[in-house]
């Protein structure tokens, strides 16, 4: 288990006094390896708070550069980051918060060719992506590798969060066996996203990630948490593992990403 330095003992003192975390839990956080797919709105809150909580390795996957239109909601970046790779900009902020954190950068587009290799060395995968193709790619790779996925999505005023872990419950394909047709659901660029919404949903994802690392608390397994920022209302959908799921069911048909 990763030992804590004197400086870390001071920094994480608010965790160390909590019986649910304490020194053993903080050591688990330091030893954890979390990969965030997407260094945008959701990834901003995820990266900042996982760093603040003391997660030791925070990997970042994103092939985009910072644009002016990102700054309305992607608070891990700043005006001085314009034109920089998002992974580089985010790494700088994460290490500014937590100098002990290692931040591997994968400045590539996630694909069938690289997803298994990139995911293999991480304990938990956090989906902070913004398109259905990537979400299904993440889900399929996590099931095939036996890794938990902390899912998040936002559009306009509404967001969703959940934990997909086929070893203990359902996966994304249990809920939606196939992705929607192209153009069926508008993108954030087309329909808009309330500035604060990715921060709220991303913080919930960070909370779920921390609980998975600690192995305590009630995780959002088989539960999809919806949030309506305009009505200020949370609602929960109960999920169930589908025995006929083409990916994680009793007779899976999908055996590769």
N, C-alpha and C positions, 0 to 999 in steps of 0.2 A: 504494500500500500504506500502511496506517495506521502512522504513526510511533509509537515507544514513548518515553514521557517518562522522565526519570531515576528517578522514583518507580516506574514500571512496570518498569524494568530491574532494580531492587532486588527488587521483589515477585516477579517471574517468573524470578529467577536460577537456580532449580533446573531450569527448562525451558531456559533460554538456554545452559546448559553441555552439554545433550544434543545430539549431532550430528543426531539424528532430528527435532529441533524447532528449536533455535537461534533467533536473532532473526527470520529469515524466517518460520519456523513460528509464532512468537508474534505476528507482524504479521498472519498469516493468521487466527489466532484472534480478534484484535482487530477485524478487518474482517468477520468472519462474522456472519450473521444466522440465528439458530435460533429456531424456533417450537415451544413445548411445549404440546401439547393435553392439559390436565388438570393442575391444581395441587394434586394429592393426594399419595398415597404415592409413586408412581413419579416424579411431577413434582417432589417435594421433593428427592430425590437428584439428579435431572437439573439442576434449577435451581441448587442449591447448588454442585455441582461444575463446571458450565459457567461459573458466575460466578467461582469460584476459579481456574479455568484461564485466564480472561481473555477469554472470548467477549464480543464488543463489543455485540451486540444479542441479547437473550433475550426473545422475545415469549411471552405467557401467554394461553391461552384457557381460561376456566372461568366458569360462571355461578353456582356455588354459594357459600354462606357457610360459614365455619368453624363446625363443631359439636364438642361435647365428644367424641363417638365417633371423630372424625377423629384426635385427638391421640395415639392408640395407635401410629400408624405414619406420620403426615404431619408429619415433623419440621421442615418449613419454617415451620410455624405454632406458636403457643404459647397458653397459657391466656389471655393478654391479647388474643389475636386472635379470641376467640369472638364470633360475630355479624358479623365483618367479611367483606367479599368476599375470597375466596381469592386472587384476582389482586392485590389491594391488599396483603394480608398478605405474600404471596410476594415481590412487588416490593420491599417494604421490607427483607426479609431479603437478597435478592439484591444490592441496592445497598449494604447494610451490609457485605457481603463485597467487592464490587467497585464502588467509587463511580464508575468510568468507564463502567460498563455502562448502556446504555439498555434500558428494560424496557417496551415497549408492552403495554398491557392491553386485552384483549378480553373484557369481562365479559358475555358472551353465550353462549347455547347454540349450538354449531356446527350448521349446517343446510345443506341444499342451496342455500338462498338466499344464504348469506354465505361459504361455505367457499372458493370460488375467489378471491374478493376478499381475504379474510384471508390466504390462503396465498401469494398472488402475489409479495409483496415479500420472502419469506424464502428462504434457500438450502437449508435442511434442515428437515424436519418430524419432530418426535419425538412418537410416539404414547404418551402416558401416560394414556389414557382408561380407562374401566372398564365399557364396554358394547359389544356387538357392532355395534349400529347406527352408533355413532361410529367404530369401527375400520374398517368398510367404507367409510364416508364419507371418512375420511382416506386410505385406500388408493386409492380411485377418483380423488379429487382430485389426489393425488400423481402417479398415472400420467398423467392428462390434462394436467397442468402440466409433466410431465417432471422432477419433484423426487424426491430420495431420501427414504425414510421409515425412521426408526429405531423399530422396533416393540418393545413390551414388554407383558407381561400376567402377572398373578399371581392365584392362588386357593389358599386353605388353606396348604399347605407348598410348593407348586410354582410355578415361574415359567418364562417363555419370553422370549427375546430374539432378534431378527434384524434384518437390513437388507433392505428391499424396494426395489429400484431396477429398474424395468422396462427401463431403457435398457441395463443390464448383466446382468440376471438376472430372477428371478421376482417376482411380486407376491403379495399375500395371496390373491387369487382363483385363482392357479395352485395353491395348496395347498387352499383351501376355496372352491369357486366361489360358494357361497351361504352366508349366515350361518345358524346353527342356528335352529330354531323357538323362539319365545318360551317360556321355562320349561324348555327342554331342558337347559340348563346353569345351575346356580345362580349367583347373584351373590355378591360378597364379603360383602354384608350378610347373606345367607342361610347361606353355608357357612363364612364366616370367613376371615381372612388373618393369618398369623403376623406379628408386629410388624416384625421385621427384614427380611422377605422383599422388600417393595417397595424398601427401601434397597439391597439387594444387586443386584436386577435393574435398578433405576434407575441404579446406578453403572456397570453394564455398558453400559447405553444411553448414558450420558455418555461412556464410553470409545470406543464405536463412533462417536459424533458427532464427537469430537475427531479420530479417524483419518480420517473423511470430510473434515473441514475441511482437515487437513494433506495429504490426498491420498497417504497412506503407511500402511504396516501392512496386515495382511490383514483386511479387513472381513468381517462376517458376511453377505455376499451369497450367496444360494443355500445358506445354512446357518441352521438354527434351533437355538439353544442352549437346552436345557432344564436346569433346576436343581431338585433335590429337596432342600430344606433339612433335612428330617427324616432322610433317609438320608445327607446331605452328599455328594451325587453330581451331577456334571454329565454330560450326554449330548448328543450332537450328531446332528441329523437333516439329511441332505443333501437339498436341494430342487432341482427342475429346472423351468425355464421351460416352461409347457404351451403347445404350439402352438395348442391349441384353447381357450385361456383366453378367456372372453367379454370381457375387458377389454384385455389386452395381447398376445393371441395373433395368429396370422396373419390372422384374419378377425374382428376385434372387433365385438361386437354392442352393447356398452355404450359410448356416445359422450358421455354427460353424467352428472353425479353423480346 
